[in-house]
Amino acid sequence: MAKIIQEIFCEPSIVIARLGGSSTPMAAYKWTVSADPRNEDDTIIEPDWSFDILTDGSIRPVMPDEVRFRDGALIRPICPFIEVWARFGEAGSDPSTWSEAPLTEAALRDVGADRSALRFVVDARNAKAARRAAKDELVFGTSPPVVVAGNQHDPVALPATSPATADEPLIPDGRSIPLGFVQVVRPQPNPTTPQAWPSTIDLDVIRLRFTPGRGEFYGPPQAAQPTSESPVPAVKPENAFLNAKAGWFSSRAEGPKRLGRSGLIEPQDTYDFLSAAGGAPSLGVVDDTCDARIDVTLRLGGSGFSAHANVLVGPPDFGPDRRPFLSLADELNDRSADADARSAAITGDDLERWVQDLFQRAYETVSLMNVDHWREAHGRDPLPDSQLAPTAIVGDGLSSPEKAMGGRDQLRDRSVQIPAVSSNTPLPLAQRARERHRTIADVENLATLLAANPTRLRALVRGPFEHEPGEFAPDRQEWTSMKMPPFMRGSNANPLTLSAWQYDLLMRWADAVRKPGPSAAMQGPAPLSAAAAARRAVVLSHLK
């Protein structure tokens, strides 16, 4: 019996786009490991197969010679592709027997359809001002949503306007804020002769590309003038057309009060303001980031199928050759229905490799941080008496010993003195953090540390969503202890932590580490783990 389409879905279902002023999209790249023995295990990036969209809407696979992020002063945007996939199975069959494959034009022909049976509906919105001013009318976006047929292959713009029901629209009638555009790729038959690109690249797949905005700022006419806070205007004159009476300009941005929290919104440094006096009234500036939902429908005779994907548009502010220790994938894993079962299956060498990768990622994150600055800006000062040692670390050069990470902080390793700031060591904490995290990125060194002090990791690493009394006082919401990761906040302004599944895996590994007894010490060095042996083999191969 012939297989039919049972369901459709988007792959991936969540994508992240990045603003950029260049007209050339960012080519694909991938993380890999350096082959340089002096920088073994360091993460680097290298080009990967990418798609160029041709004038007729079809694509051509290309392998870039280099990874380029800018064209002069203009940053290249990240413009993700979303593929439409299907689950195929015989009529009336059990879902466990269905197979998954990309939806292609050939597959549509097999079921008696073509591209015109597909429809994409794009609803893109920016609700930052609405959230901060607690006024829903400040939401702007594609109203109504943009509709693109599956056989329409020209770029389609995403103009953002205010709701038609707004008494005082933020975006005046006749004006719009461009949030980018979308384009349905024209599928084409795969070449019959071998090509340079991998055989896994299928040109016949139904794809949509999302291109975000250029990274522009918009505001009322007042935002095009210097303020007491900045001699440089916040927006260009041509972008100063927003309505100052809409409720965002001069707002005190106290939106979270409706959520039961007092004070200004958090994080407080995410909007422009007229002056710091008088509660930091807003300058009324918005940007062209957005969140977008893309709904896909497929009509086959009397049947209909639907799927959707989500696009998150972010600013061009990241370190691409450094991986975060906490990613969107980690957060999704934490909320997955099978998270416990998946974590329980990670044991032995797999668990050790996972821990090593986590601490390698932590090193990569801290290598980008000015820890001295973040301690000054967000370190709790002073720590409560219960977290202070009776005396400071002898010879420690950090200022403010009672401040988080200072010489009296009980969490500090009291055998280590941090030097004072000098011309030779302008950032002593950042230097110490990089050196220490570089060392414990090797799981063998981390295990040695825990063998000497089995409770160190549990005391030092902040538990998931953990916060201490005093870290959330209304006027000190951003001040935290030095618990790892120190002085960093999540998107909800709470102290940043590992996800629950990461924390549980790490502590399970730490609890399994035991301090060697005297008999073991007499037997010579412990055998290399599988991961350590593999790393040694790589290094030795470089020396041949």
C-alpha positions in Angstrom: 0.0 0.0 0.0 1.3 3.5 -0.9 2.5 5.8 1.8 0.7 9.1 2.2 1.4 12.3 4.1 0.2 11.9 7.7 1.6 15.1 9.3 3.9 18.0 8.5 6.3 19.9 10.7 9.0 22.5 10.5 12.7 21.7 10.8 14.0 23.4 12.9 10.9 24.6 14.7 12.9 27.3 16.5 15.4 29.5 14.7 17.5 32.5 15.7 18.1 35.4 13.3 20.5 38.2 13.9 20.2 41.8 12.8 22.6 43.3 10.3 22.9 46.2 8.0 24.7 44.4 5.1 22.7 43.1 2.2 24.8 39.9 2.1 23.6 37.3 4.6 26.0 35.6 6.9 27.3 32.3 5.4 27.0 29.1 7.4 29.8 28.1 9.7 30.4 25.4 12.3 32.2 24.9 15.6 35.1 22.5 15.5 38.2 21.8 17.5 41.6 23.4 16.8 44.3 21.1 15.4 47.0 23.2 16.8 48.8 21.2 19.6 49.5 24.4 21.5 45.7 25.2 21.6 44.4 21.6 21.8 40.6 21.4 22.5 40.1 25.1 21.8 36.9 25.8 19.9 37.3 27.4 16.5 34.9 28.1 13.7 35.2 27.2 10.0 33.1 27.7 6.9 30.3 25.2 6.1 28.1 24.6 3.1 25.7 27.5 2.6 23.0 28.5 0.2 22.9 31.5 -2.2 19.5 32.5 -3.4 19.5 33.2 -7.1 17.3 35.7 -8.9 14.6 33.2 -9.8 14.3 32.2 -6.1 16.2 28.9 -6.4 19.3 28.1 -4.4 22.9 27.2 -5.1 25.1 25.4 -2.6 28.4 27.2 -2.0 31.4 26.6 0.3 32.9 29.9 1.4 36.6 30.3 1.6 36.4 32.2 4.8 34.0 33.2 7.6 33.2 36.9 7.1 31.0 38.8 9.6 31.2 42.3 8.1 31.1 44.2 4.9 33.0 47.3 5.9 31.1 48.8 8.9 28.0 46.8 8.1 27.4 43.5 9.9 26.1 40.6 7.9 22.7 39.4 9.2 22.0 35.8 10.1 19.1 34.7 7.9 18.0 31.1 8.8 16.2 28.7 6.6 13.2 26.7 7.8 12.4 23.4 6.0 9.0 21.8 5.7 9.1 18.1 6.6 6.5 15.4 6.6 5.7 12.1 8.3 4.7 9.4 5.8 2.8 6.2 6.4 0.2 3.9 5.0 -3.5 4.9 5.5 -4.7 3.8 8.9 -1.2 2.7 10.1 0.1 3.1 13.6 2.2 6.4 14.0 5.1 4.3 15.2 5.5 3.0 11.7 5.7 6.4 10.0 8.9 7.7 8.6 10.1 11.3 8.5 11.6 13.0 5.4 11.8 16.6 4.0 8.8 17.6 2.0 9.9 18.0 -1.6 8.2 19.0 -4.8 8.5 15.4 -6.0 6.7 14.2 -2.8 3.9 16.7 -3.5 3.5 15.4 -7.0 3.3 11.8 -5.6 0.2 12.9 -3.6 -1.4 14.8 -6.5 -0.4 18.3 -5.3 2.1 21.1 -6.1 3.5 24.2 -4.4 0.3 26.1 -4.7 -1.2 23.8 -2.0 1.2 25.4 0.6 0.7 28.6 2.4 3.0 30.5 4.9 1.5 33.0 7.3 4.1 35.2 9.1 3.1 37.1 12.3 6.1 39.2 13.5 5.8 41.5 16.5 7.9 43.7 18.8 6.4 44.0 22.3 9.3 45.6 24.2 7.8 49.0 24.7 4.4 47.4 25.5 5.9 45.4 28.3 8.0 48.2 29.8 5.1 50.7 29.8 2.4 48.2 30.6 0.4 49.3 27.6 -0.7 46.7 25.1 -1.3 49.3 22.4 2.4 49.8 22.1 2.9 46.4 20.4 3.8 46.8 16.7 4.1 44.2 14.0 2.7 42.7 10.8 -1.0 43.6 11.2 -2.6 41.7 9.6 0.0 38.8 9.3 1.8 38.5 5.9 0.6 35.6 3.7 2.9 34.0 1.2 1.8 31.2 -1.2 4.1 28.2 -1.7 4.6 29.1 -5.4 5.4 32.7 -4.7 9.2 33.1 -4.7 9.9 36.8 -4.6 11.0 38.4 -1.3 8.0 39.6 0.7 8.5 42.5 3.2 7.4 42.5 6.8 6.3 46.1 7.5 5.4 46.7 11.2 2.5 49.0 12.1 0.6 49.8 15.3 -2.8 48.0 16.0 -5.7 49.6 14.2 -7.5 49.8 17.6 -4.8 52.1 19.2 -6.2 55.5 20.2 -2.7 57.0 19.9 -0.7 54.6 17.6 3.0 54.5 18.2 3.6 54.2 14.5 1.6 56.9 12.7 -0.7 56.0 9.8 1.2 55.7 6.5 4.5 54.8 8.2 6.0 51.5 9.2 9.1 49.9 10.7 10.7 47.2 8.4 11.2 44.0 10.3 12.9 42.3 7.3 11.4 39.9 4.8 10.7 36.3 4.0 11.2 34.3 0.8 9.9 30.9 -0.2 12.7 29.1 -2.0 11.9 27.7 -5.5 12.6 23.9 -5.3 14.5 22.3 -8.2 15.5 18.8 -9.3 18.8 17.6 -8.0 21.6 17.3 -10.6 22.0 13.9 -12.1 25.8 14.2 -12.2 28.0 14.4 -9.1 28.5 17.8 -7.7 31.0 19.4 -5.3 28.4 19.6 -2.5 27.5 16.6 -0.2 24.8 14.3 -1.4 22.9 15.1 1.8 22.0 18.5 0.3 18.6 18.2 -1.4 17.7 21.1 -3.6 14.1 19.9 -4.0 13.1 20.6 -0.4 10.4 23.2 0.4 12.2 26.0 2.3 11.5 29.5 3.6 14.2 31.9 4.5 13.7 34.6 7.1 15.8 37.8 6.8 15.6 40.1 9.8 15.8 43.9 10.0 18.9 46.0 9.5 19.4 46.9 13.2 17.9 50.4 13.1 16.5 52.4 16.0 13.3 54.5 15.8 11.8 57.1 18.1 9.8 60.4 18.3 11.3 63.7 17.1 12.8 64.3 20.6 15.0 61.2 20.2 16.8 62.8 17.2 18.1 65.5 19.6 21.0 65.3 22.1 20.0 64.8 25.8 21.7 65.5 29.1 22.7 61.8 29.1 24.2 61.7 25.6 25.5 64.3 23.2 24.8 61.8 20.4 21.1 61.5 19.3 19.6 58.1 19.8 18.1 57.9 16.4 18.7 59.2 12.9 16.5 62.1 11.8 14.8 60.0 9.1 13.8 57.4 11.8 12.4 60.0 14.3 8.7 59.7 13.2 7.1 57.8 16.2 4.2 59.4 18.1 5.4 60.9 21.3 1.8 60.8 22.7 1.5 57.0 22.3 2.6 56.3 25.9 6.2 55.2 25.5 8.0 58.5 25.4 8.5 59.9 28.9 7.1 56.7 30.5 8.7 55.6 33.7 8.7 52.0 32.4 7.2 50.4 35.4 5.5 47.6 33.6 6.3 44.8 36.1 4.2 46.4 38.8 1.3 44.7 37.2 3.1 41.4 37.8 3.4 42.1 41.5 6.9 43.5 41.4 7.9 47.0 42.4 10.5 49.3 40.8 11.6 49.7 37.2 11.7 47.0 34.7 14.5 44.5 34.7 17.0 44.5 33.2 17.1 48.3 33.7 19.7 48.9 31.0 17.5 47.9 28.1 15.8 51.2 27.1 17.0 54.7 26.4 16.0 57.4 28.8 15.8 61.2 28.9 17.7 61.6 32.1 18.6 59.6 35.2 16.7 62.0 37.3 12.9 61.6 37.9 12.8 57.8 37.6 14.7 57.6 34.2 11.8 58.6 31.9 11.9 56.8 28.5 13.2 58.5 25.4 10.6 56.5 23.4 13.1 54.5 21.3 12.3 51.1 19.8 14.3 48.8 17.5 13.5 46.4 14.7 14.0 43.2 16.6 11.0 40.9 16.7 9.6 37.5 17.5 7.8 35.8 14.6 5.5 32.8 14.3 5.4 31.1 10.9 2.3 29.0 10.3 2.5 26.5 7.4 -0.6 24.9 5.9 -0.9 22.2 3.3 -4.2 21.5 1.5 -4.6 18.0 -0.1 -8.0 17.4 -1.5 -10.4 17.5 1.5 -7.6 17.2 4.0 -5.5 19.9 5.6 -2.2 19.8 7.5 -0.5 22.5 9.6 2.8 23.2 11.3 4.5 26.2 12.7 8.0 27.5 13.5 9.2 30.3 15.8 11.8 32.9 14.9 13.7 34.9 17.6 15.5 38.0 16.2 18.5 39.1 18.3 21.1 41.9 18.1 24.6 41.3 16.5 26.3 41.0 19.9 28.0 37.6 20.4 31.3 35.7 20.3 30.8 33.1 17.5 34.0 31.1 18.3 33.1 30.8 22.0 30.3 28.5 23.1 27.9 29.4 26.0 27.8 27.1 28.9 24.0 27.5 28.9 22.2 27.4 25.5 18.7 27.4 24.2 19.1 23.7 23.6 20.0 23.2 27.3 16.9 25.1 28.3 14.7 23.0 26.0 16.3 19.8 27.2 15.5 20.8 30.7 11.8 21.1 29.8 11.6 18.0 27.6 9.3 15.2 28.7 12.1 12.7 28.6 14.8 14.8 30.3 15.1 12.4 33.3 15.4 9.3 31.2 17.9 11.0 28.9 20.0 12.1 31.8 19.9 8.7 33.5 21.3 7.2 30.3 24.4 9.4 30.5 26.9 7.4 32.5 30.6 6.4 32.7 32.8 7.8 30.0 29.8 9.6 28.4 29.2 11.5 31.6 32.9 12.4 31.9 32.9 13.7 28.3 29.8 15.7 29.1 31.3 17.3 32.2 34.5 18.1 30.2 32.5 19.7 27.5 30.5 21.8 30.0 33.6 23.1 31.7 35.2 23.8 28.3 32.2 25.9 27.5 32.4 27.6 30.8 36.0 28.5 30.0 35.0 29.8 26.6 32.4 32.1 28.2 34.7 33.4 30.9 37.4 34.1 28.4 35.1 36.8 27.0 34.3 38.4 30.4 35.8 41.3 32.2 35.2 39.7 35.6 36.7 42.8 37.4 34.0 45.0 35.9 31.2 42.7 36.6 32.3 42.3 40.2 32.4 46.0 40.6 29.0 46.5 38.9 27.1 43.4 40.3 29.0 42.0 43.3 27.1 42.0 46.5 28.5 44.7 48.9 28.8 43.9 51.7 28.2 40.3 52.0 26.1 39.3 55.1 28.1 38.2 58.1 27.1 34.6 57.6 29.1 34.6 54.3 32.2 36.4 55.6 35.3 34.8 56.9 36.7 36.2 60.2 39.8 37.6 58.5 40.8 38.5 54.9 43.1 36.3 52.8 46.7 37.3 53.7 48.3 39.2 50.8 45.1 39.5 48.8 45.1 42.6 46.6 41.4 42.9 45.7 39.7 46.0 47.0 36.6 45.8 49.3 37.4 42.6 51.1 33.7 42.3 52.3 32.4 42.5 48.8 31.5 39.3 46.9 34.7 37.6 45.7 36.7 39.7 48.1 39.3 38.5 50.6 36.7 37.8 53.3 34.3 35.9 51.0 34.0 32.4 52.4 33.6 31.0 48.9 37.1 32.2 47.9 40.0 29.6 47.9 42.0 30.9 50.8 45.2 29.5 49.4 45.1 31.9 46.4 46.0 35.6 46.6 44.6 37.8 43.8 47.1 40.6 43.0 46.2 44.2 43.1 45.5 46.1 39.9 48.7 47.2 38.2 50.0 48.2 34.8 51.2 44.6 34.4 47.9 43.1 35.6 45.1 45.6 34.8 42.4 42.9 35.2 43.6 40.5 37.9 40.2 38.8 38.4 39.6 38.2 34.7 43.2 36.8 34.4 42.7 34.5 37.3 39.3 33.3 36.1 40.7 32.4 32.6 43.7 30.6 34.0 41.6 28.6 36.5 38.8 27.7 34.1 41.4 26.8 31.5 42.9 24.3 34.0 39.6 22.7 35.1 38.4 22.5 31.5 40.4 19.3 31.6 38.2 16.8 33.5 41.3 15.1 35.1 42.3 18.3 36.8 38.7 18.9 37.9 38.6 15.4 39.4 41.9 16.1 41.2 40.4 19.3 42.7 37.3 17.4 43.9 39.3 14.6 45.3 41.1 17.1 47.5 37.9 19.0 48.4 34.8 16.8 47.7 32.3 19.5 48.7 33.9 22.4 46.8 31.8 22.1 43.6 28.5 21.8 45.4 29.2 24.8 47.5 30.5 26.9 44.7 28.0 26.2 41.8 24.6 27.9 42.1 21.7 25.5 42.0 19.0 25.9 39.3 17.0 29.1 39.9 18.8 29.5 43.3 19.0 32.9 44.9 20.0 34.0 48.4 18.2 36.3 50.8 19.2 39.9 50.0 20.0 39.3 46.3 16.5 40.5 45.3 16.0 43.7 47.4 14.2 46.2 45.1 17.1 48.6 44.9 19.8 45.9 44.7 18.2 43.4 42.4 21.3 43.0 40.3 23.8 42.4 43.2 24.7 38.7 43.7 27.3 36.6 45.5 30.2 35.0 43.7 28.4 31.6 43.3 29.1 30.3 39.9 28.4 31.7 37.4 29.1 34.9 39.2 27.5 38.3 38.6 25.5 37.1 35.6 21.8 37.4 35.1 19.2 35.5 33.1 16.6 37.0 30.8 14.3 37.3 33.9 16.9 39.4 35.7 17.4 36.5 38.2 21.0 35.2 38.9 22.0 33.0 36.0 22.3 29.3 36.7 22.8 26.0 35.0 19.6 24.3 33.9 18.2 21.7 36.3 19.3 18.8 34.1 22.8 20.2 33.8 23.1 20.8 37.5 21.9 17.3 38.3 24.3 15.6 35.9 27.2 17.7 37.2 26.5 16.8 40.8 26.0 13.1 40.0 29.5 13.1 38.5 31.0 15.0 41.4 29.4 12.7 43.9 31.1 9.7 42.1 34.6 11.3 42.4 36.4 9.8 45.4 39.7 10.8 47.0 42.2 8.0 46.3 43.3 6.0 49.4 46.9 5.3 50.4 46.9 1.9 48.8 45.9 3.4 45.5 48.6 6.0 45.7 51.3 3.2 46.2 50.1 1.5 43.0 51.3 4.3 40.7 49.2 6.6 38.6 45.6 5.8 37.8 44.9 4.5 34.3 43.8 7.1 31.7 40.2 7.5 31.1 38.9 6.9 27.5 38.6 10.7 27.0 42.1 11.4 28.2 43.5 8.6 26.1 41.8 10.0 23.0 43.2 13.5 23.7 46.7 12.0 24.2 46.4 10.2 20.9 45.5 13.4 19.1 48.4 15.3 20.5 50.8 12.5 19.6 49.5 12.4 16.1 50.4 16.1 15.7 54.0 15.3 16.6 54.6 12.6 14.0 
